[in-house]
Amino acid sequence: MKRFALRTGIRWKISFAIAAVGALITVALSLVVHNAARVSMLDNARDVQLERVQFIARNSEAAKKPPLGAKLNDPELPGALRDKATSGRRGTYVQEHDSGAPDVWAAVPLGNGQVLSLHTRFTDSANVMKDLDRALVIGSVAVVFAGSALGVLIGGQISRRLRKAATAAGKVAQGDPDVRVRDAVGGVVRDETNDLARAVDAMADALQQRLEAERRVTADIAHELRTPVTGLLTAAELLPPGRPTELVRDRAQAMRVLVEDVLEVARLDSASERAELQEVALGEFVSRRVRTMDPDAVVRVVHESWVSTDPRRLERILGNLLANAAKHGKPPVEVTVEGRVVRVRDHGPGFPEALLREGPSRFRTGSSDRAGVGHGLGLTIATGQARVLGARLTFRNAARPESDTAPGAGGAIAVLWLPEHAPTTTGSFPVVRLPE
């Protein structure tokens, strides 16, 4: 069962986290401020109300006929406050309503056993609380938005550094040894991103050193095998005619081809190969070479084009693609030239999924290969030679006909994309010619 994964950027995660924390803090502070302001206003209303009723009580004439809304023995006086005043103590009472404005009562005992009380509805306090709540809401929203903006800025900076690191790491994975993740990240601030970049650079350097050591070992072994294999071929020529002699010669020749291929792969991996450029008519060149290497192949030139390339390396690529199609595919083998694009197609079972996913791999044999035989160097060499030419070699399988139920019955297609500009003499990077 496949788990659902929600992909989001780190800047939005940081922004959401800061906004959520800001929202929680502002809500908590708003509640504290609201309750504190409410309690303070009610306490102030109690004091004011009590001072008023005491002022009225000190005036004897006013006590007989209370002014300012005060009443003697008010029947609506809350029972708790009446009992307190009857016992000879002064006090206040707050009665709150859902509508918002509270009723504030104040009562004092008079000397003749009567109770003087004052009742007022404090609508001003309700209006003040509404204004305070509105200000708190506006402030909270502003804090949340400011926190989100700050999170986007901070997260964006981290996200850009990580994207640069990922891009540089991808170039290293593609085989560019000169790229350094630390240089790509840059920046003045040193954080965990720099630690990650240094770790990736150290890993890439160690891996590059190991690959270089393995490449040298492979080249040295192949070079050392060259002499004994040549001697073996010479000795095989001296054997008497017969079936055993033919088998020895065939195996010795196959070993010699393998040694030469390994040496060629080692040279291509060392990036020391340089193209020797010539202007050639691509359609005519491909037609002539294909007729020599595989007379049964069908060549079709859709559009002729002159290209600046290395004929020897181009011939090597064509030979390996045709040999791969003849060994692993089925006839007919079709070669199509269209401008700077050369396609080689067979009608066999198609390329294995591993090759389409990962590209050619040396010494790939077994059931994953189309025929289960071979050393896997032909397509590797073709890809390396294409890289020297500044070209691109891609692989895919043709669409399977609806009438054919065999897997991969559409065939394998290798496409060589020659560059628009010729590679330089110092490498395989194209020269960009600006218009005059």
N, C-alpha and C positions, 0 to 999 in steps of 0.2 A: 504494500500500500504506500503510495507516494505521499510524502508529507508536503503540506502547503507551505511555501516560503514566501514571505512578503519582503520584497526588496525595496529598501529606502536608503537615501543618502545619509551620510553621517552628519551633514549640516542640519538636516531636518530633525534627526534624532536629538542632537544637542539643543536645537531651538525648542523642540517640544519639551525637553527636560527642564530647561531654564524657565519656559513659560509656565509649566506645571508647578514648579517650585515657587515661582513668583505669585501664581494664582493662589496657592495654598497659604503663603505668607500674608498676602494682602487680605484674603478672606478672614484669616485669624485676627489680624490687626484691626480690620474693620469692625468685627464683632466686639473686640475689646474696647475700641474707641466708642462704638455706639452704646454699649452698656454703661461705660464710665460716664459718658455725657448724659445719658438718661438719668442715672442715679444722682449725678451732681445737680442736674436741673430740678429733679424732684425734691432733693434736700433743700435747695435754695427756695423753691416754692413753699415748702413747709415753714421755713424760717420767716419768709415774708408774710405769710398768712398769720403766723403766730404773733409777729410784731404788730400787725394791724389790729388783731382782736384785743391784744393787751393795751394798745393805745386807746382803743374805744372804751375798754373797761376802766381805765384810769380816770376817765371823764365821767363824773357821777351823773351829770345831766344826760350824757349820751347813753349811759347805762340804762336810764329809764326809757329812753326812746332811741334805740340804736340806729346810727346812721350807716352809710356806705354798705348797705345790704346785710348788716349784722342782725341777728335775731336772738330773742330771749326764749329759752326753752323750745327750740325749734323741733317740731315732731319728726322731721326728716333726718335729724341728727343720727348718725350711725350709732348703734347700741354700745359698741365697745368704747367709742369716744365719750358717750353720755355717762357711762358708768365711771370712766376715769375722771371726768369733770365733777360728777356728783360726789366722788370720794375726796374732792378738794385738790385735785391735780390738774394742771393744764396739759394739753396734748394736741396732736395733729393726726389726721387720717387722710390717706390717699385712696381714692376709688378710681380704678382704671376701667376704660371701656374699649371695646373693639374698634370704635370709630377713631380712636387716636388720642384726643385731648382728655387728660385726667381731671377728676374733681378733687379739690384739696379742701379739707375741712380743718378748722382750728377752733378750739373751745377752751374757755377759762371759767372757773367757778367765781360767782359773786358772793358777797358777804351775806346776803339774805337767802341763800340756798338756791338761787337761780343759776342758770348756766347761759353764758353769752357765747354765741358761736358765729362763725363767718364761713360762708361757702362760696367758692369761686371755681369756675372752670378755666384752666390754664390752656387756652388755645394757642397762645404764643409758643409755648414749649413744643407743641405738636408740629407747628410750622418750622421751628428751628431744627427739630429732629429730622423732618423731611429734607430740609436743605442740607443738613449734615450727611444724611444717607446718600443723597444725590452726589454730593462731593466725594464721598467715599467710593461710590460705584465708578465715577469718572476717573478718580485716581487709580483705582484697582485696574480698570481696563487699560489706562495709560501705562501702568507698570508692566502688565502682561505683554502689551505690544512692544514696549521698549525692551523687555527681556527677550522676546522672540527675535527682534532685530539684532540684538547683541548676540544671541545664539546663532543666527544666520551668519553674522560676520565671523565669529570665532570658528564655527563649524565649517564655513566656506574656506577659511584659510587652511584648516587641517585637511579638508577634503581635497583642495588643490594640491597640497604637498603629497598626499597619498596617491592622487591620480598621476602626478609626475613620476612618483616612485614606481607605480605600476607600469606606466608606459616605458620607463627606462628598463625595468626588469623584463618586460616583454621583448625589448630589443636585444637584451642579453640572451634571452632564451632562443631568439631567432639566430643567434650566432655572431652578434656584433661584439667583439671583445673590447672595443675602445669605450663603450658606454659605461659610465659610473653613476649609480643611483644617487650617491651622495651629491654629486655635482648637479644632477637634474633637480633634486629637491631644493638645494640652495637655501636662501633665507638667512637672516641674522640670528633669529631665535633658535636656540638648540633645545630640542625636546625629544620625545620618544621616536618621532619620525626619523630623526637623524640616526638614532641607535639602530632602527630597523634598516635604514639605508646602508650604514656601515656593515651590518651583519650580512645583508644581501651581497654587497660588494666583496666581502671576504669570502663568502660562499662561492661567488662567481669566479673569483681569482683561483681559489683552490680547485674548483671543477675544471677551469681552463688549464691549469697546470697538470692536472691528472690526465685530461684528454690529450694534451700535448705530449705527455710522457707516453701514453698508450699509442699515439700516432707514430712517435719516433720508434717505439718498439716494433710496431707493425711494419713500418717501412724497413727497419733494419733486418727483421726476420725475412721479409720478402726479398730484400736485396741479397741476403746471404743464401737464400734458396735458389737464386737465379743461376749461380755457377753450377751447383750440382745437378739442377734440372737440365741445364744445357748439356752437361756431360752425359746425363742419362739419355737424352735424345740422340746424342752422337753415338753412344754405345748401342742403342736400339737399332740404329741403321746398320750395324755390323752383324746383327743376329741373322741367322738363316731364315729364308722365307717360310711363312707358315702362319696359322691362326694365332698361336701364342705371341709371335712377334708383332702381329697387327694389334693385338690387345695391349701389349706393352707400349707400342708407339702411340696409340690413341690416348692411353692414360697419361703418358709422359707429356704429350702435347696439351692435354687438358690441364695438367698441372702447370705447364709453362704459361698458358693463357691466364690461369688463376693468379699466378705470381705477378704477371704484367698488370692485371687489373688491380690487384692490391696496391702495387706501386703507384698506379695512376690515381687511385682514390687517395693515397697518402699525399701525393703532390697537390691534388685539388683541395684537400683539407687544409694544407699549409698556406693556402691563399697566395702562393708564389707564382701561379700560372698567369701568363699575359697573352692576350689575343693578338694575332698578327692579321691586320685588317686588309681586306680587299673588297672592291666593288664587284658584286656578282648579281646576275639576274636570278632571283630566287626560284622562280618557276622552272626555268631551264635547268638550273643546277640540281634541283631536287629530282626532276624527271630523269636526268641522265644518271644520277647516283642510284636512284631506286631501281632503274632497269638493270644496273650492274649487280646490285646486291640481292634483289629479289625480283626476277623477271615476271613472276606471277602476280605481283602486286599491281593494283589499278591506280594510276596517277591521274589526277584531274587538276588542272590549273584554272581557277576561276578568274583570278586577276593577277597579272604579272607585276612585279615590283623589284626595283633595284635596292639592294641593302649593302651596307658596309659591315662585313663580318669576317670571321676566320673560317675559310672553307674547310680546313682540316678538322676543326672542332665541330662544325656543323655536320660534316659527313659522319663523324663519330657518333653524334647524337642520333642521326637518322639510322645508322647501322644498328645501334643498340635498341632503338624502338622497333625496328623491323624484326630483329632477332627475337625480341621479347614477344612480339605478336605471333611470329612463326612458331615459337616454342610453346607458348601458353594459350594462344588463341586458336581460332579456326578461320580458314579462308572463307570468303575473299578478304585480303588485306587492302584497305583503301587509304591512299595518301592524297590529301587535298591541300592545295596552296591557294590562299586567298590573301593577296597583299603581303603583309609581313607575318601572316599566321600560317603555320603548317600543322595539319591534323593527320594523325595516324590512327586508323581504326581497324579492329578485327571483329570477328563475329563469334567470339568464344564466350566463356562463362563470365567475363568481366573481371575487373580488378577486385581483390579482396577488400573487405571493409577496413581492415587495419591499414592498408596502404592509402586508401582514400582519406582516412582520418589522420594518419600520422606522417604520410609521405613515404618515399622509398627508404628501406632499411637494409643495410648490408647484411649478407648471410641470413636472410629471412628464408627459411625453408619449412616444409611440413604442410599440414593440411590447410593452413591459412593461405598458402600460396596457391595460385591457380592450377598448377600442375603438380605441386608437391616436390619439385626438383629445382636445381639451380642454386647459385650462391647469392643471389640477390644483389649483385654488383652492377648489372647492366643499367638498370634505371637509376641507381645511385650515381654512376659515372655520367649518365646523360644529364641528370639534374645539376651535377657539379660543373660540367662543361657549359651548360646553359647559363649558369651563374657567371662564369668567366666571360661569356659573350654579352653579359648584361641583359639576357633574355629571361623569360619565365616559362617554366615547364609545369603544366597542370595535368591532373589525371581525373577522369570521371568515367562512369558507365553509361552507355547509351540506353535510351528507353526501350523496354522490352515489348515486342509486338504482342498484341492482345491474343493472337492465335497460338503463341508459344508460351507454354506453362513452365518451361524450365527456368530455374533461377538464374538471373544474370544473362539471359539469352540475347540481350541487345548488343553485347559486345563491349570491349574496352576502348576508350578514346584517350589518346595522349595529345595534348595541344601545346605547341611551341610558339610562344609569343616573342618575336624578335623586336628589339627596341626601335623606337623611331629615330633616335640618335645613336651613332656608333659609340661603342665603349672606348674609353681612353686607353692609351698604351700603358698606363700605370695601374690599371684596375678595371673593374667591370661596372663602373658608374658612368652613366651617360653624360655627355657634354650638352649643356643647354645652350643653343645658339639663339641669341636675341636678334629680332628683325632689325635690318639696317634702316 
